[in-house]
Amino acid sequence: MLWPLEARGIGFRSLTEAMDTTTAGGRLVFQIFGALAEFERGMIRERTRAGLDAARARGKKGGRPAKLKAAELKAAKALLADPEINVSDVARRIGVSSATLYRHIPAPRATYGARPVASHVAENCTDVATTEGAPG
């Protein structure tokens, strides 16, 4: 951190601690503090990892609780089997956002009773042959 500054002839002198990197003793103290800080950070990382592993071994699961329970997910899949009910209605009935529903069921209509794309397009499009300029 200080080495680029030192290369330009800039030193570090603490006003509150007896540390001055322009002297050999000051550089030694600074390096020792840096090494101690790095050591402490490594120890914190190891203790955190050990605590998480111990909790996992006891059957604890970390993180935020799931928004959708298994029964709600099953109900959502059953509702999505009905092509008349759209995804936002299902999400509203269950009490979650559409994004949450899509996160748990990535392609809800493709899997749970969607109408084929061709029939949906046929219902919502006009006949191409009757438009002006179409081949007869």
Contacts in CASP RR format, 6 or more apart in sequence:
PFRMAT RR
TARGET T0000
AUTHOR 0000-0000-0000
METHOD contacts of the structure
MODEL  1
MLWPLEARGIGFRSLTEAMDTTTAGGRLVFQIFGALAEFERGMIRERTRA
GLDAARARGKKGGRPAKLKAAELKAAKALLADPEINVSDVARRIGVSSAT
LYRHIPAPRATYGARPVASHVAENCTDVATTEGAPG
2 11 0 8 1.000
2 12 0 8 1.000
2 21 0 8 1.000
2 30 0 8 1.000
5 11 0 8 1.000
5 12 0 8 1.000
6 21 0 8 1.000
11 20 0 8 1.000
11 21 0 8 1.000
11 22 0 8 1.000
12 19 0 8 1.000
12 20 0 8 1.000
12 21 0 8 1.000
12 22 0 8 1.000
12 30 0 8 1.000
13 19 0 8 1.000
13 20 0 8 1.000
13 21 0 8 1.000
13 22 0 8 1.000
14 20 0 8 1.000
18 29 0 8 1.000
19 26 0 8 1.000
19 29 0 8 1.000
19 30 0 8 1.000
19 33 0 8 1.000
20 26 0 8 1.000
21 27 0 8 1.000
21 30 0 8 1.000
52 62 0 8 1.000
55 62 0 8 1.000
67 96 0 8 1.000
67 100 0 8 1.000
68 76 0 8 1.000
68 94 0 8 1.000
68 96 0 8 1.000
68 100 0 8 1.000
68 101 0 8 1.000
68 104 0 8 1.000
72 94 0 8 1.000
72 96 0 8 1.000
73 104 0 8 1.000
73 105 0 8 1.000
75 94 0 8 1.000
76 90 0 8 1.000
76 91 0 8 1.000
76 94 0 8 1.000
76 101 0 8 1.000
76 104 0 8 1.000
76 105 0 8 1.000
76 108 0 8 1.000
77 105 0 8 1.000
77 108 0 8 1.000
77 111 0 8 1.000
77 112 0 8 1.000
79 85 0 8 1.000
79 89 0 8 1.000
79 90 0 8 1.000
79 93 0 8 1.000
80 87 0 8 1.000
80 90 0 8 1.000
80 105 0 8 1.000
80 108 0 8 1.000
80 109 0 8 1.000
80 111 0 8 1.000
80 112 0 8 1.000
80 113 0 8 1.000
81 112 0 8 1.000
81 113 0 8 1.000
82 113 0 8 1.000
83 109 0 8 1.000
83 113 0 8 1.000
83 114 0 8 1.000
83 115 0 8 1.000
87 98 0 8 1.000
87 101 0 8 1.000
87 102 0 8 1.000
87 108 0 8 1.000
87 109 0 8 1.000
88 98 0 8 1.000
90 101 0 8 1.000
90 108 0 8 1.000
91 97 0 8 1.000
91 98 0 8 1.000
91 100 0 8 1.000
91 101 0 8 1.000
94 101 0 8 1.000
101 108 0 8 1.000
102 108 0 8 1.000
105 111 0 8 1.000
105 112 0 8 1.000
108 114 0 8 1.000
128 134 0 8 1.000
129 136 0 8 1.000
END
